[in-house]
C-alpha cells in the first residue's frame, strides 16, 4: 500500500510512504502482528528486506523516478542483515551502477532511539551510505525523542498524529519548540501525520509542518497514483549525511581536544564544573540528554547516584558509564560498562544536550598519585553545540542495550 505525502502550500503530492501489509483477511494482515510473528520466528530481517523490495518494485512499476521520494520503514534490530551493503535496496547483492527509480527515505520510529544507541547509529550510517535520507517517525510520542534528535539528525521529522489531532497543551508546546529548533538548525523538513480534517491541517501548519499525510490528503492505495505529474521533491532529503555524528572508537576528550586547546586543572575544580553542568541539566525544564563518564564504578559514589537519580526525573535520557558500571545503576539511569582497555576509562566527561542548550566537559587523567582532589587533568569545557553533540555521541554509543 502507498499513501501520498503532500506539500501543504501547493497541495501537490511529492512522495509516498510504503505501508507493509500481510495476507488480506488473515490474522497477519496488519503490520503489528505480521512483524511480531517474524520477530518470534527469527525472520525479521527477511521480512524487512521483502517489504523494502516490494515497496521499491511497486514504485518503479508505477513509473516513479527522481525527484519522487518513497518512504520505507526499516527495523533497527534487523538492519545488520537487511542492509549489509551500501548502494542499493536489495540485501546481499550489489545493484547496477544506477537504477532508475525514486529517491528513498528510510523511516525509523522514535521508539528505537534509546533502546540500543550503537545499533541505531550504525543503522543511520548504513542508510546514509546508500544515499538514502532518514525520517524519524512519531516524534513527540515519547519525550526522549526530542532530546535525541541531534544524535540522528533526520532529514524529515514526522510529528506524531496525537500532536495534530489533540488540543494545545504544554506538552505540545514543548514538542513544537524542540522540533522548531532542530529544523531551524539543520534544515530538516517537518511532516505532519494524521491530517483528517481542516482543523488538523491548520494545526499542522501552525506547528511548522510543510508536508502532510492523512486521509484528508489521500488514503492508502495499492499503487502510487501520481506518476503522471512529477513532484518537486523534498528539497534535498539526504543532504545532512555529511553532518551526521560519527562516533567510531573516539572519546569525548580526543574529539574536543582536536577542536579546542585543552587546559590543565585539578580534580576539585573539575568536580565543581561537572556539578554546574548537572545542575543545568536538572533545571533546564526542557527534554535533555545527560551522559557522563566516571572512569571507575567507585567514582560513581552514593552522592553521584542521588544526583543522577534526580536528573533522571527531569531529563529525557540519562546515562552513566564506567568500568564495571551495571546496566541500571540508579532509578531511571542507563548504564554502560566500559571494557578495561577502553580509552574512556582514562577520561572524565559530562555532556548535556537539549533543544536549546548544549555543553560538555571532557577531561583526561594525567595519572597523578598524590591526594585525590589534587589529581590533574587535561580538560576542555565547550558550549559549542557541534563539539558537545560529537562528544556526547561517543558516550551514547557505549550505553548498554535495554533488555
PERAWO-V764482 format. One record per backbone hydrogen bond with DSSP energy under -0.5 kcal/mol. NH is the residue of the N-H (numbers start at 1). CO is the residue of the C=O. E is the energy in kcal/mol with one decimal. If there is no record, write none. Layout:
nh = (NH/NH)
co = (CO/CO)
e = (E/E)
This chain:
nh = (2/3/5/6/7/8/8/11/14/15/16/17/18/18/19/19/20/22/26/29/34/35/36/37/38/39/40/41/42/43/44/47/48/49/50/51/52/53/54/55/56/57/58/59/60/61/62/63/64/66/68/69/70/71/72/72/74/76/78/79/81/82/83/84/88/93/103/105/106/107/108/108/110/112/113/116/120/121/122/123/124/125/126/127/128/129/130/130/131/132/133/135/136/137/137/139/140/141/145/146/147/148/149/151/152/152/153/155/156/157/158/158/159/159/160/163/164/165/166/173/174/175/176/177/178/179/180/181/182/183/184/185/186/187/189/191/191/192/193/195/196/201/202/203/204/205/206/207/208/209/210/211/212/213/216/217/217/218/221/229/239/241/243/244/244/250/255/256/257/258/259/259/260/263/265/267/268/269/270/271/272/273/274/275/276/277/278/279/280/281/282/283/284/288/289/290/291/292/293/294/296/297/299/300/301/305/306/307/308/309/310/311/312/313/313/314/314/315/316/317/319/320/321/322/323/325/329/330/333/334/335/336/338/338/342/345/346/347/348/349/350/351/352/353/354/359/360/361/362/363/364/365/366/374/375/377/378/379/380/382/382/388/389/390/391/392/393/394/395/395/396/397/398/399/400/402)
co = (221/17/15/212/12/6/210/7/5/5/69/3/16/71/1/17/18/29/23/26/30/31/32/33/34/35/36/37/39/38/38/43/44/45/46/47/48/49/50/51/52/53/54/55/56/57/58/60/59/101/65/14/103/16/70/105/107/74/75/76/78/78/79/81/85/90/68/70/133/72/106/135/137/109/110/112/116/117/118/119/120/121/122/123/124/125/126/127/128/127/104/106/156/108/135/158/142/138/142/143/143/144/145/148/148/149/149/134/134/189/136/156/157/191/139/160/160/161/162/169/170/171/172/173/174/175/176/177/178/179/180/181/182/183/155/157/189/211/159/213/194/197/198/199/200/201/202/203/205/204/190/190/6/192/195/195/214/214/2/226/236/238/240/240/241/247/251/252/253/254/255/256/256/379/377/375/373/266/266/267/268/269/270/271/272/273/274/275/276/277/278/279/280/286/353/317/351/319/349/321/294/323/296/297/299/301/302/303/304/305/306/307/308/309/310/310/311/311/288/288/290/334/292/336/295/322/326/333/330/318/327/320/322/336/339/342/343/344/363/293/361/291/359/289/357/352/382/350/380/348/378/346/376/371/372/265/364/263/362/360/380/384/385/386/387/388/389/390/391/392/392/393/395/396/335/115)
e = (-3.0/-2.4/-2.9/-2.7/-3.1/-0.6/-2.3/-2.9/-2.4/-1.4/-2.1/-2.7/-0.5/-2.9/-3.3/-0.6/-0.5/-2.5/-1.9/-1.7/-1.6/-2.8/-2.1/-2.3/-1.9/-2.3/-2.2/-1.8/-1.1/-3.0/-0.5/-2.2/-2.7/-2.5/-2.1/-2.4/-2.2/-2.9/-2.4/-2.3/-2.4/-2.6/-2.4/-2.0/-2.3/-2.5/-1.4/-1.6/-2.4/-1.4/-2.7/-1.0/-2.4/-3.1/-0.5/-2.4/-2.0/-0.6/-1.5/-1.2/-0.6/-2.9/-2.9/-0.5/-0.5/-1.0/-3.2/-2.3/-2.6/-3.1/-0.6/-2.9/-1.4/-1.6/-1.4/-0.8/-2.4/-2.6/-2.5/-2.1/-2.3/-2.2/-2.3/-2.9/-2.6/-2.1/-0.8/-1.0/-1.9/-1.7/-2.3/-2.9/-2.5/-3.8/-0.6/-2.4/-0.6/-2.1/-1.2/-1.3/-0.9/-1.6/-0.7/-1.1/-1.0/-0.8/-2.9/-2.1/-1.9/-3.2/-2.8/-0.6/-0.7/-3.0/-2.3/-1.8/-0.8/-2.6/-1.4/-2.1/-2.1/-2.1/-2.8/-2.5/-2.2/-3.0/-2.7/-2.0/-2.2/-2.9/-2.3/-2.0/-2.8/-2.4/-3.0/-2.9/-0.5/-2.4/-1.3/-2.2/-0.9/-2.0/-2.1/-2.3/-2.6/-2.2/-2.2/-1.9/-1.7/-2.4/-2.2/-1.7/-2.4/-1.8/-2.2/-0.6/-1.4/-1.6/-2.0/-1.8/-2.3/-1.3/-1.7/-0.9/-0.8/-1.9/-2.1/-2.6/-3.3/-0.9/-0.5/-1.2/-2.4/-3.0/-2.6/-1.9/-1.7/-0.6/-2.0/-2.5/-1.2/-2.0/-2.8/-2.4/-1.7/-2.0/-2.1/-2.4/-2.2/-2.2/-2.2/-1.9/-1.0/-1.0/-3.1/-2.8/-2.4/-1.9/-2.5/-3.0/-2.1/-1.7/-1.7/-1.7/-1.7/-2.6/-2.1/-2.2/-2.7/-1.6/-1.9/-2.3/-2.2/-1.0/-0.5/-0.7/-1.4/-3.1/-2.0/-1.6/-2.6/-2.5/-2.3/-2.0/-3.0/-1.8/-0.6/-0.6/-2.4/-2.9/-2.9/-1.3/-1.9/-0.7/-1.8/-2.2/-1.5/-1.9/-2.4/-1.6/-2.2/-3.0/-2.7/-2.7/-3.1/-2.1/-2.4/-2.8/-2.5/-2.4/-2.9/-2.7/-2.0/-1.5/-1.5/-2.8/-2.0/-2.6/-2.8/-2.5/-0.5/-2.6/-2.8/-2.4/-2.5/-2.7/-2.3/-1.4/-0.8/-0.6/-2.9/-2.1/-1.4/-1.4/-2.4/-3.2)
